[in-house]
Amino acid sequence: MDAVTLDRISKYLEIASATLEFFSEDIHGLLAAHSERVLCVVEDLARAKAALAVSPVEAQWYLSRARAKMGSPADG
C-alpha cells in the first residue's frame, strides 16, 4: 500500500472513531438539549467521510470541525 492509501484508511478510522464516540452518548439527551449541535456534528462527520474520496486534507478539516463541536455544547 502506498502512503496516500494508508492516510485515507487512517482518516476513515478517525471518522469512525469520532462517530462511535459521539453516538455512544445519550443521544436522546443530546437531541433534547442540543438538537442543532447534533445535526451540525452529523453533517460534518458525513462531509468528512465523503471528502475522503477527494482529499484527505479536506476530510481532516471536517473531522476537526466535528470534534470541536462535539467538545463544546454551548457553541451549537
PyMOL Python script that loads the backbone (N, CA, C, O; Angstrom):
from pymol import cmd

cmd.read_pdbstr("""\
ATOM      1  N   MET A   1       0.843  -1.192   0.000  1.00  0.00           N
ATOM      2  CA  MET A   1       0.000   0.000   0.000  1.00  0.00           C
ATOM      3  C   MET A   1       0.880   1.245   0.000  1.00  0.00           C
ATOM      4  O   MET A   1       1.952   1.282   0.605  1.00  0.00           O
ATOM      5  N   ASP A   2       0.393   2.247  -0.693  1.00  0.00           N
ATOM      6  CA  ASP A   2       1.148   3.491  -0.728  1.00  0.00           C
ATOM      7  C   ASP A   2       0.718   4.420   0.412  1.00  0.00           C
ATOM      8  O   ASP A   2      -0.254   4.139   1.114  1.00  0.00           O
ATOM      9  N   ALA A   3       1.431   5.502   0.587  1.00  0.00           N
ATOM     10  CA  ALA A   3       1.184   6.424   1.697  1.00  0.00           C
ATOM     11  C   ALA A   3      -0.188   7.093   1.613  1.00  0.00           C
ATOM     12  O   ALA A   3      -0.826   7.320   2.641  1.00  0.00           O
ATOM     13  N   VAL A   4      -0.642   7.406   0.418  1.00  0.00           N
ATOM     14  CA  VAL A   4      -1.951   8.057   0.253  1.00  0.00           C
ATOM     15  C   VAL A   4      -3.070   7.121   0.708  1.00  0.00           C
ATOM     16  O   VAL A   4      -4.000   7.543   1.395  1.00  0.00           O
ATOM     17  N   THR A   5      -2.975   5.861   0.324  1.00  0.00           N
ATOM     18  CA  THR A   5      -3.987   4.883   0.730  1.00  0.00           C
ATOM     19  C   THR A   5      -3.992   4.714   2.243  1.00  0.00           C
ATOM     20  O   THR A   5      -5.055   4.679   2.863  1.00  0.00           O
ATOM     21  N   LEU A   6      -2.820   4.610   2.831  1.00  0.00           N
ATOM     22  CA  LEU A   6      -2.729   4.476   4.283  1.00  0.00           C
ATOM     23  C   LEU A   6      -3.285   5.698   4.995  1.00  0.00           C
ATOM     24  O   LEU A   6      -3.931   5.575   6.036  1.00  0.00           O
ATOM     25  N   ASP A   7      -3.037   6.881   4.436  1.00  0.00           N
ATOM     26  CA  ASP A   7      -3.571   8.114   5.031  1.00  0.00           C
ATOM     27  C   ASP A   7      -5.089   8.112   4.977  1.00  0.00           C
ATOM     28  O   ASP A   7      -5.741   8.507   5.944  1.00  0.00           O
ATOM     29  N   ARG A   8      -5.656   7.677   3.871  1.00  0.00           N
ATOM     30  CA  ARG A   8      -7.123   7.634   3.745  1.00  0.00           C
ATOM     31  C   ARG A   8      -7.733   6.616   4.700  1.00  0.00           C
ATOM     32  O   ARG A   8      -8.778   6.871   5.299  1.00  0.00           O
ATOM     33  N   ILE A   9      -7.088   5.470   4.843  1.00  0.00           N
ATOM     34  CA  ILE A   9      -7.583   4.464   5.789  1.00  0.00           C
ATOM     35  C   ILE A   9      -7.523   5.016   7.205  1.00  0.00           C
ATOM     36  O   ILE A   9      -8.450   4.826   7.993  1.00  0.00           O
ATOM     37  N   SER A  10      -6.439   5.695   7.524  1.00  0.00           N
ATOM     38  CA  SER A  10      -6.285   6.303   8.853  1.00  0.00           C
ATOM     39  C   SER A  10      -7.381   7.327   9.121  1.00  0.00           C
ATOM     40  O   SER A  10      -7.972   7.341  10.201  1.00  0.00           O
ATOM     41  N   LYS A  11      -7.652   8.180   8.144  1.00  0.00           N
ATOM     42  CA  LYS A  11      -8.706   9.191   8.291  1.00  0.00           C
ATOM     43  C   LYS A  11     -10.074   8.525   8.438  1.00  0.00           C
ATOM     44  O   LYS A  11     -10.901   8.968   9.235  1.00  0.00           O
ATOM     45  N   TYR A  12     -10.309   7.460   7.669  1.00  0.00           N
ATOM     46  CA  TYR A  12     -11.576   6.740   7.755  1.00  0.00           C
ATOM     47  C   TYR A  12     -11.787   6.198   9.170  1.00  0.00           C
ATOM     48  O   TYR A  12     -12.879   6.300   9.728  1.00  0.00           O
ATOM     49  N   LEU A  13     -10.736   5.628   9.735  1.00  0.00           N
ATOM     50  CA  LEU A  13     -10.824   5.103  11.095  1.00  0.00           C
ATOM     51  C   LEU A  13     -11.031   6.216  12.119  1.00  0.00           C
ATOM     52  O   LEU A  13     -11.748   6.028  13.101  1.00  0.00           O
ATOM     53  N   GLU A  14     -10.411   7.366  11.898  1.00  0.00           N
ATOM     54  CA  GLU A  14     -10.629   8.508  12.798  1.00  0.00           C
ATOM     55  C   GLU A  14     -12.082   8.973  12.749  1.00  0.00           C
ATOM     56  O   GLU A  14     -12.678   9.279  13.782  1.00  0.00           O
ATOM     57  N   ILE A  15     -12.644   9.025  11.553  1.00  0.00           N
ATOM     58  CA  ILE A  15     -14.048   9.423  11.401  1.00  0.00           C
ATOM     59  C   ILE A  15     -14.956   8.403  12.086  1.00  0.00           C
ATOM     60  O   ILE A  15     -15.900   8.773  12.784  1.00  0.00           O
ATOM     61  N   ALA A  16     -14.669   7.132  11.883  1.00  0.00           N
ATOM     62  CA  ALA A  16     -15.460   6.075  12.525  1.00  0.00           C
ATOM     63  C   ALA A  16     -15.370   6.179  14.045  1.00  0.00           C
ATOM     64  O   ALA A  16     -16.371   6.014  14.743  1.00  0.00           O
ATOM     65  N   SER A  17     -14.190   6.446  14.546  1.00  0.00           N
ATOM     66  CA  SER A  17     -13.988   6.583  15.988  1.00  0.00           C
ATOM     67  C   SER A  17     -14.782   7.767  16.545  1.00  0.00           C
ATOM     68  O   SER A  17     -15.424   7.651  17.589  1.00  0.00           O
ATOM     69  N   ALA A  18     -14.736   8.897  15.850  1.00  0.00           N
ATOM     70  CA  ALA A  18     -15.470  10.083  16.297  1.00  0.00           C
ATOM     71  C   ALA A  18     -16.976   9.822  16.272  1.00  0.00           C
ATOM     72  O   ALA A  18     -17.702  10.250  17.169  1.00  0.00           O
ATOM     73  N   THR A  19     -17.438   9.118  15.240  1.00  0.00           N
ATOM     74  CA  THR A  19     -18.854   8.789  15.137  1.00  0.00           C
ATOM     75  C   THR A  19     -19.291   7.895  16.292  1.00  0.00           C
ATOM     76  O   THR A  19     -20.328   8.127  16.914  1.00  0.00           O
ATOM     77  N   LEU A  20     -18.498   6.884  16.567  1.00  0.00           N
ATOM     78  CA  LEU A  20     -18.796   5.983  17.679  1.00  0.00           C
ATOM     79  C   LEU A  20     -18.788   6.732  19.007  1.00  0.00           C
ATOM     80  O   LEU A  20     -19.674   6.546  19.841  1.00  0.00           O
ATOM     81  N   GLU A  21     -17.786   7.574  19.192  1.00  0.00           N
ATOM     82  CA  GLU A  21     -17.675   8.364  20.428  1.00  0.00           C
ATOM     83  C   GLU A  21     -18.907   9.246  20.622  1.00  0.00           C
ATOM     84  O   GLU A  21     -19.466   9.305  21.717  1.00  0.00           O
ATOM     85  N   PHE A  22     -19.327   9.931  19.560  1.00  0.00           N
ATOM     86  CA  PHE A  22     -20.447  10.854  19.655  1.00  0.00           C
ATOM     87  C   PHE A  22     -21.753  10.126  19.937  1.00  0.00           C
ATOM     88  O   PHE A  22     -22.535  10.557  20.785  1.00  0.00           O
ATOM     89  N   PHE A  23     -21.994   9.024  19.229  1.00  0.00           N
ATOM     90  CA  PHE A  23     -23.268   8.331  19.375  1.00  0.00           C
ATOM     91  C   PHE A  23     -23.292   7.345  20.525  1.00  0.00           C
ATOM     92  O   PHE A  23     -24.316   6.707  20.768  1.00  0.00           O
ATOM     93  N   SER A  24     -22.186   7.210  21.236  1.00  0.00           N
ATOM     94  CA  SER A  24     -22.219   6.370  22.434  1.00  0.00           C
ATOM     95  C   SER A  24     -22.747   7.164  23.623  1.00  0.00           C
ATOM     96  O   SER A  24     -23.032   6.594  24.676  1.00  0.00           O
ATOM     97  N   GLU A  25     -22.877   8.482  23.456  1.00  0.00           N
ATOM     98  CA  GLU A  25     -23.501   9.310  24.477  1.00  0.00           C
ATOM     99  C   GLU A  25     -25.008   9.059  24.444  1.00  0.00           C
ATOM    100  O   GLU A  25     -25.510   8.368  23.558  1.00  0.00           O
ATOM    101  N   ASP A  26     -25.708   9.612  25.395  1.00  0.00           N
ATOM    102  CA  ASP A  26     -27.164   9.512  25.417  1.00  0.00           C
ATOM    103  C   ASP A  26     -27.724  10.412  24.314  1.00  0.00           C
ATOM    104  O   ASP A  26     -27.894  11.615  24.511  1.00  0.00           O
ATOM    105  N   ILE A  27     -28.006   9.822  23.163  1.00  0.00           N
ATOM    106  CA  ILE A  27     -28.442  10.604  22.010  1.00  0.00           C
ATOM    107  C   ILE A  27     -29.774  11.304  22.266  1.00  0.00           C
ATOM    108  O   ILE A  27     -30.005  12.399  21.753  1.00  0.00           O
ATOM    109  N   HIS A  28     -30.645  10.688  23.048  1.00  0.00           N
ATOM    110  CA  HIS A  28     -31.929  11.334  23.342  1.00  0.00           C
ATOM    111  C   HIS A  28     -31.701  12.607  24.146  1.00  0.00           C
ATOM    112  O   HIS A  28     -32.343  13.630  23.904  1.00  0.00           O
ATOM    113  N   GLY A  29     -30.784  12.536  25.099  1.00  0.00           N
ATOM    114  CA  GLY A  29     -30.442  13.725  25.880  1.00  0.00           C
ATOM    115  C   GLY A  29     -29.791  14.797  25.023  1.00  0.00           C
ATOM    116  O   GLY A  29     -30.084  15.984  25.165  1.00  0.00           O
ATOM    117  N   LEU A  30     -28.903  14.368  24.128  1.00  0.00           N
ATOM    118  CA  LEU A  30     -28.253  15.320  23.225  1.00  0.00           C
ATOM    119  C   LEU A  30     -29.275  16.017  22.336  1.00  0.00           C
ATOM    120  O   LEU A  30     -29.250  17.238  22.179  1.00  0.00           O
ATOM    121  N   LEU A  31     -30.169  15.227  21.760  1.00  0.00           N
ATOM    122  CA  LEU A  31     -31.177  15.809  20.874  1.00  0.00           C
ATOM    123  C   LEU A  31     -32.114  16.754  21.613  1.00  0.00           C
ATOM    124  O   LEU A  31     -32.500  17.795  21.083  1.00  0.00           O
ATOM    125  N   ALA A  32     -32.474  16.392  22.822  1.00  0.00           N
ATOM    126  CA  ALA A  32     -33.381  17.239  23.596  1.00  0.00           C
ATOM    127  C   ALA A  32     -32.719  18.570  23.958  1.00  0.00           C
ATOM    128  O   ALA A  32     -33.359  19.621  23.900  1.00  0.00           O
ATOM    129  N   ALA A  33     -31.464  18.525  24.323  1.00  0.00           N
ATOM    130  CA  ALA A  33     -30.790  19.726  24.795  1.00  0.00           C
ATOM    131  C   ALA A  33     -30.094  20.499  23.676  1.00  0.00           C
ATOM    132  O   ALA A  33     -30.001  21.726  23.731  1.00  0.00           O
ATOM    133  N   HIS A  34     -29.607  19.786  22.663  1.00  0.00           N
ATOM    134  CA  HIS A  34     -28.746  20.430  21.659  1.00  0.00           C
ATOM    135  C   HIS A  34     -29.009  19.869  20.260  1.00  0.00           C
ATOM    136  O   HIS A  34     -28.068  19.445  19.588  1.00  0.00           O
ATOM    137  N   SER A  35     -30.246  19.856  19.814  1.00  0.00           N
ATOM    138  CA  SER A  35     -30.565  19.229  18.532  1.00  0.00           C
ATOM    139  C   SER A  35     -29.816  19.878  17.369  1.00  0.00           C
ATOM    140  O   SER A  35     -29.381  19.179  16.453  1.00  0.00           O
ATOM    141  N   GLU A  36     -29.661  21.180  17.390  1.00  0.00           N
ATOM    142  CA  GLU A  36     -28.935  21.873  16.319  1.00  0.00           C
ATOM    143  C   GLU A  36     -27.473  21.432  16.293  1.00  0.00           C
ATOM    144  O   GLU A  36     -26.903  21.218  15.223  1.00  0.00           O
ATOM    145  N   ARG A  37     -26.874  21.299  17.463  1.00  0.00           N
ATOM    146  CA  ARG A  37     -25.481  20.850  17.575  1.00  0.00           C
ATOM    147  C   ARG A  37     -25.333  19.435  17.019  1.00  0.00           C
ATOM    148  O   ARG A  37     -24.382  19.153  16.289  1.00  0.00           O
ATOM    149  N   VAL A  38     -26.264  18.548  17.358  1.00  0.00           N
ATOM    150  CA  VAL A  38     -26.214  17.177  16.870  1.00  0.00           C
ATOM    151  C   VAL A  38     -26.243  17.164  15.347  1.00  0.00           C
ATOM    152  O   VAL A  38     -25.450  16.466  14.716  1.00  0.00           O
ATOM    153  N   LEU A  39     -27.146  17.927  14.759  1.00  0.00           N
ATOM    154  CA  LEU A  39     -27.240  17.974  13.300  1.00  0.00           C
ATOM    155  C   LEU A  39     -25.958  18.521  12.678  1.00  0.00           C
ATOM    156  O   LEU A  39     -25.525  18.024  11.638  1.00  0.00           O
ATOM    157  N   CYS A  40     -25.352  19.516  13.281  1.00  0.00           N
ATOM    158  CA  CYS A  40     -24.102  20.079  12.766  1.00  0.00           C
ATOM    159  C   CYS A  40     -22.969  19.060  12.829  1.00  0.00           C
ATOM    160  O   CYS A  40     -22.188  18.939  11.885  1.00  0.00           O
ATOM    161  N   VAL A  41     -22.878  18.335  13.924  1.00  0.00           N
ATOM    162  CA  VAL A  41     -21.840  17.307  14.065  1.00  0.00           C
ATOM    163  C   VAL A  41     -22.055  16.206  13.036  1.00  0.00           C
ATOM    164  O   VAL A  41     -21.106  15.776  12.380  1.00  0.00           O
ATOM    165  N   VAL A  42     -23.285  15.751  12.891  1.00  0.00           N
ATOM    166  CA  VAL A  42     -23.593  14.687  11.937  1.00  0.00           C
ATOM    167  C   VAL A  42     -23.253  15.138  10.518  1.00  0.00           C
ATOM    168  O   VAL A  42     -22.681  14.367   9.747  1.00  0.00           O
ATOM    169  N   GLU A  43     -23.595  16.362  10.169  1.00  0.00           N
ATOM    170  CA  GLU A  43     -23.266  16.877   8.840  1.00  0.00           C
ATOM    171  C   GLU A  43     -21.760  16.911   8.619  1.00  0.00           C
ATOM    172  O   GLU A  43     -21.280  16.510   7.558  1.00  0.00           O
ATOM    173  N   ASP A  44     -21.014  17.383   9.605  1.00  0.00           N
ATOM    174  CA  ASP A  44     -19.555  17.451   9.453  1.00  0.00           C
ATOM    175  C   ASP A  44     -18.932  16.060   9.351  1.00  0.00           C
ATOM    176  O   ASP A  44     -17.999  15.862   8.573  1.00  0.00           O
ATOM    177  N   LEU A  45     -19.430  15.099  10.121  1.00  0.00           N
ATOM    178  CA  LEU A  45     -18.913  13.729  10.023  1.00  0.00           C
ATOM    179  C   LEU A  45     -19.225  13.131   8.649  1.00  0.00           C
ATOM    180  O   LEU A  45     -18.377  12.463   8.059  1.00  0.00           O
ATOM    181  N   ALA A  46     -20.422  13.364   8.145  1.00  0.00           N
ATOM    182  CA  ALA A  46     -20.788  12.866   6.817  1.00  0.00           C
ATOM    183  C   ALA A  46     -19.945  13.529   5.736  1.00  0.00           C
ATOM    184  O   ALA A  46     -19.509  12.866   4.795  1.00  0.00           O
ATOM    185  N   ARG A  47     -19.715  14.814   5.862  1.00  0.00           N
ATOM    186  CA  ARG A  47     -18.877  15.524   4.880  1.00  0.00           C
ATOM    187  C   ARG A  47     -17.436  15.044   4.941  1.00  0.00           C
ATOM    188  O   ARG A  47     -16.766  14.944   3.913  1.00  0.00           O
ATOM    189  N   ALA A  48     -16.961  14.750   6.137  1.00  0.00           N
ATOM    190  CA  ALA A  48     -15.591  14.238   6.284  1.00  0.00           C
ATOM    191  C   ALA A  48     -15.467  12.902   5.552  1.00  0.00           C
ATOM    192  O   ALA A  48     -14.497  12.670   4.831  1.00  0.00           O
ATOM    193  N   LYS A  49     -16.450  12.032   5.743  1.00  0.00           N
ATOM    194  CA  LYS A  49     -16.406  10.728   5.075  1.00  0.00           C
ATOM    195  C   LYS A  49     -16.473  10.892   3.564  1.00  0.00           C
ATOM    196  O   LYS A  49     -15.722  10.237   2.842  1.00  0.00           O
ATOM    197  N   ALA A  50     -17.345  11.741   3.079  1.00  0.00           N
ATOM    198  CA  ALA A  50     -17.468  11.972   1.636  1.00  0.00           C
ATOM    199  C   ALA A  50     -16.199  12.595   1.055  1.00  0.00           C
ATOM    200  O   ALA A  50     -15.809  12.280  -0.069  1.00  0.00           O
ATOM    201  N   ALA A  51     -15.565  13.466   1.812  1.00  0.00           N
ATOM    202  CA  ALA A  51     -14.355  14.140   1.337  1.00  0.00           C
ATOM    203  C   ALA A  51     -13.182  13.189   1.174  1.00  0.00           C
ATOM    204  O   ALA A  51     -12.242  13.498   0.442  1.00  0.00           O
ATOM    205  N   LEU A  52     -13.216  12.056   1.829  1.00  0.00           N
ATOM    206  CA  LEU A  52     -12.124  11.085   1.693  1.00  0.00           C
ATOM    207  C   LEU A  52     -11.903  10.673   0.244  1.00  0.00           C
ATOM    208  O   LEU A  52     -10.774  10.377  -0.148  1.00  0.00           O
ATOM    209  N   ALA A  53     -12.949  10.649  -0.543  1.00  0.00           N
ATOM    210  CA  ALA A  53     -12.831  10.257  -1.941  1.00  0.00           C
ATOM    211  C   ALA A  53     -12.043  11.272  -2.757  1.00  0.00           C
ATOM    212  O   ALA A  53     -11.506  10.950  -3.817  1.00  0.00           O
ATOM    213  N   VAL A  54     -11.981  12.501  -2.251  1.00  0.00           N
ATOM    214  CA  VAL A  54     -11.334  13.579  -2.990  1.00  0.00           C
ATOM    215  C   VAL A  54     -10.041  14.044  -2.330  1.00  0.00           C
ATOM    216  O   VAL A  54      -9.006  14.180  -2.982  1.00  0.00           O
ATOM    217  N   SER A  55     -10.123  14.285  -1.019  1.00  0.00           N
ATOM    218  CA  SER A  55      -8.986  14.912  -0.343  1.00  0.00           C
ATOM    219  C   SER A  55      -8.949  14.553   1.143  1.00  0.00           C
ATOM    220  O   SER A  55      -9.841  14.940   1.898  1.00  0.00           O
ATOM    221  N   PRO A  56      -7.921  13.818   1.562  1.00  0.00           N
ATOM    222  CA  PRO A  56      -7.779  13.534   2.991  1.00  0.00           C
ATOM    223  C   PRO A  56      -7.615  14.813   3.829  1.00  0.00           C
ATOM    224  O   PRO A  56      -8.003  14.844   4.997  1.00  0.00           O
ATOM    225  N   VAL A  57      -7.053  15.840   3.243  1.00  0.00           N
ATOM    226  CA  VAL A  57      -6.887  17.112   3.963  1.00  0.00           C
ATOM    227  C   VAL A  57      -8.239  17.736   4.258  1.00  0.00           C
ATOM    228  O   VAL A  57      -8.482  18.217   5.365  1.00  0.00           O
ATOM    229  N   GLU A  58      -9.114  17.726   3.268  1.00  0.00           N
ATOM    230  CA  GLU A  58     -10.472  18.251   3.469  1.00  0.00           C
ATOM    231  C   GLU A  58     -11.230  17.394   4.476  1.00  0.00           C
ATOM    232  O   GLU A  58     -11.963  17.915   5.316  1.00  0.00           O
ATOM    233  N   ALA A  59     -11.052  16.082   4.389  1.00  0.00           N
ATOM    234  CA  ALA A  59     -11.699  15.177   5.341  1.00  0.00           C
ATOM    235  C   ALA A  59     -11.250  15.503   6.758  1.00  0.00           C
ATOM    236  O   ALA A  59     -12.067  15.537   7.679  1.00  0.00           O
ATOM    237  N   GLN A  60      -9.954  15.743   6.936  1.00  0.00           N
ATOM    238  CA  GLN A  60      -9.428  16.087   8.257  1.00  0.00           C
ATOM    239  C   GLN A  60     -10.012  17.400   8.750  1.00  0.00           C
ATOM    240  O   GLN A  60     -10.285  17.545   9.942  1.00  0.00           O
ATOM    241  N   TRP A  61     -10.208  18.353   7.858  1.00  0.00           N
ATOM    242  CA  TRP A  61     -10.774  19.651   8.240  1.00  0.00           C
ATOM    243  C   TRP A  61     -12.196  19.472   8.781  1.00  0.00           C
ATOM    244  O   TRP A  61     -12.541  20.020   9.827  1.00  0.00           O
ATOM    245  N   TYR A  62     -13.019  18.698   8.058  1.00  0.00           N
ATOM    246  CA  TYR A  62     -14.383  18.453   8.526  1.00  0.00           C
ATOM    247  C   TYR A  62     -14.386  17.666   9.832  1.00  0.00           C
ATOM    248  O   TYR A  62     -15.196  17.936  10.719  1.00  0.00           O
ATOM    249  N   LEU A  63     -13.487  16.699   9.953  1.00  0.00           N
ATOM    250  CA  LEU A  63     -13.400  15.930  11.181  1.00  0.00           C
ATOM    251  C   LEU A  63     -13.015  16.822  12.356  1.00  0.00           C
ATOM    252  O   LEU A  63     -13.584  16.701  13.441  1.00  0.00           O
ATOM    253  N   SER A  64     -12.065  17.704  12.146  1.00  0.00           N
ATOM    254  CA  SER A  64     -11.661  18.637  13.209  1.00  0.00           C
ATOM    255  C   SER A  64     -12.826  19.536  13.616  1.00  0.00           C
ATOM    256  O   SER A  64     -13.022  19.814  14.799  1.00  0.00           O
ATOM    257  N   ARG A  65     -13.589  19.983  12.638  1.00  0.00           N
ATOM    258  CA  ARG A  65     -14.772  20.806  12.923  1.00  0.00           C
ATOM    259  C   ARG A  65     -15.785  20.041  13.746  1.00  0.00           C
ATOM    260  O   ARG A  65     -16.344  20.574  14.704  1.00  0.00           O
ATOM    261  N   ALA A  66     -16.024  18.791  13.374  1.00  0.00           N
ATOM    262  CA  ALA A  66     -16.980  17.955  14.111  1.00  0.00           C
ATOM    263  C   ALA A  66     -16.503  17.736  15.538  1.00  0.00           C
ATOM    264  O   ALA A  66     -17.285  17.853  16.482  1.00  0.00           O
ATOM    265  N   ARG A  67     -15.225  17.419  15.699  1.00  0.00           N
ATOM    266  CA  ARG A  67     -14.689  17.187  17.045  1.00  0.00           C
ATOM    267  C   ARG A  67     -14.779  18.442  17.903  1.00  0.00           C
ATOM    268  O   ARG A  67     -15.061  18.349  19.097  1.00  0.00           O
ATOM    269  N   ALA A  68     -14.549  19.598  17.326  1.00  0.00           N
ATOM    270  CA  ALA A  68     -14.670  20.854  18.083  1.00  0.00           C
ATOM    271  C   ALA A  68     -16.102  21.056  18.562  1.00  0.00           C
ATOM    272  O   ALA A  68     -16.331  21.479  19.695  1.00  0.00           O
ATOM    273  N   LYS A  69     -17.061  20.755  17.699  1.00  0.00           N
ATOM    274  CA  LYS A  69     -18.462  20.893  18.081  1.00  0.00           C
ATOM    275  C   LYS A  69     -18.870  19.840  19.100  1.00  0.00           C
ATOM    276  O   LYS A  69     -19.717  20.102  19.954  1.00  0.00           O
ATOM    277  N   MET A  70     -18.278  18.650  19.023  1.00  0.00           N
ATOM    278  CA  MET A  70     -18.577  17.596  19.971  1.00  0.00           C
ATOM    279  C   MET A  70     -18.100  17.980  21.372  1.00  0.00           C
ATOM    280  O   MET A  70     -18.711  17.600  22.371  1.00  0.00           O
ATOM    281  N   GLY A  71     -17.016  18.727  21.433  1.00  0.00           N
ATOM    282  CA  GLY A  71     -16.448  19.084  22.714  1.00  0.00           C
ATOM    283  C   GLY A  71     -16.996  20.355  23.331  1.00  0.00           C
ATOM    284  O   GLY A  71     -16.677  20.689  24.472  1.00  0.00           O
ATOM    285  N   SER A  72     -17.828  21.069  22.570  1.00  0.00           N
ATOM    286  CA  SER A  72     -18.308  22.347  23.090  1.00  0.00           C
ATOM    287  C   SER A  72     -19.806  22.501  22.844  1.00  0.00           C
ATOM    288  O   SER A  72     -20.209  23.116  21.857  1.00  0.00           O
ATOM    289  N   PRO A  73     -20.635  21.949  23.730  1.00  0.00           N
ATOM    290  CA  PRO A  73     -22.081  22.010  23.535  1.00  0.00           C
ATOM    291  C   PRO A  73     -22.637  23.416  23.493  1.00  0.00           C
ATOM    292  O   PRO A  73     -23.669  23.633  22.858  1.00  0.00           O
ATOM    293  N   ALA A  74     -22.011  24.373  24.132  1.00  0.00           N
ATOM    294  CA  ALA A  74     -22.525  25.744  24.156  1.00  0.00           C
ATOM    295  C   ALA A  74     -22.386  26.428  22.809  1.00  0.00           C
ATOM    296  O   ALA A  74     -23.084  27.406  22.543  1.00  0.00           O
ATOM    297  N   ASP A  75     -21.481  25.926  21.935  1.00  0.00           N
ATOM    298  CA  ASP A  75     -21.256  26.566  20.639  1.00  0.00           C
ATOM    299  C   ASP A  75     -22.316  26.215  19.600  1.00  0.00           C
ATOM    300  O   ASP A  75     -22.491  26.931  18.614  1.00  0.00           O
ATOM    301  N   GLY A  76     -23.056  25.049  19.839  1.00  0.00           N
ATOM    302  CA  GLY A  76     -24.123  24.578  18.987  1.00  0.00           C
ATOM    303  C   GLY A  76     -24.185  25.204  17.691  1.00  0.00           C
ATOM    304  O   GLY A  76     -25.058  24.875  16.888  1.00  0.00           O
TER     305      GLY A  76
END
""", "prot")
cmd.dss("prot")
cmd.show_as("cartoon", "prot")
cmd.util.cbc("prot")
cmd.orient("prot")
